[in-house]
Amino acid sequence: MPPAAGGRLRDYLRALRPHHWVKNVLVFAPLVAAHETRPEPYFVAAGLFAALAACASGTYLLNDVVDLQYDRRHPTKRNRPLAAGLLAPRPAVAAGLALAAAGLGLALCLSLAGGLFVLLYLAVTITYSLALKRRVFADVIALAVLFTVRVVAGAVGTGVPLSPPFLAFSIFIFLALAIVKRLSELHTLRAADAAEAGGRAYAAEDLIVLAGLGAASSFASVAVLTLYLATPAVVERYARPDLLWVMCLPLLYWLGRLLLLANRGAVGGDPLVFAMRDRSSWIAGAAILAVFASAL
């Protein structure tokens, strides 16, 4: 059945994937880490959150148009509005470009520096959709960069200094999450006997290597976190800085469990979306927040 000329509002909302907007809370991470108490930077960060949400949703529409031939043969992505024929490609492209332009415009109005990183986010996302997602491990690095750009956009957009150890921790943990995402997708394809439907450059035998790389990135992120917690900037901000080391335990548990579940094909398409619905992830997150609060 051919798609409607415009598509229904509900179908557009599904295609925008608003449940993925939660990833943009990363723009607040530098403010929280720096113990910023002024309200103004948080208003700027909230604006950058909205700008990144618009850009992300716009690029999701563009990506779904580019991937139509693959998504229609994918065991789960074929249910997306564009792949299912509920939306027409041309209006989707127009909506995607409009959202991306609006998000970039908002970011530049809020902060020139933050806006430039939102522009970088758009450039990496488009390059990922057009080419990098079909390059072995370049796709994973691109995903990790997109997460990290959100953090840096929040830092430069609000004028909060970003320490090298904090940035290194971000890179390693986001690399681990990107690998988990790819592991989960490959398991889904293998289970459906649809390895070529995903348009990826991986083979079944790559799963064990990806799992090892994910484990290495996970433990590297925790190792870098311990170095970050020992920096004078962190020690001076907390009444009981030694307590912060306890955060490493629930973080190790969460990353290790996530990697094991991904290796079993039990995580689904996105690790953060899985974590939002996973009780153990919420418990680990609550434990980390409790330690953080106790150290203040």
Order of alpha helices (4+ residues) and beta strands (2+ residues): alpha-alpha-alpha-alpha-alpha-alpha-alpha-alpha-alpha-alpha-alpha-alpha-alpha
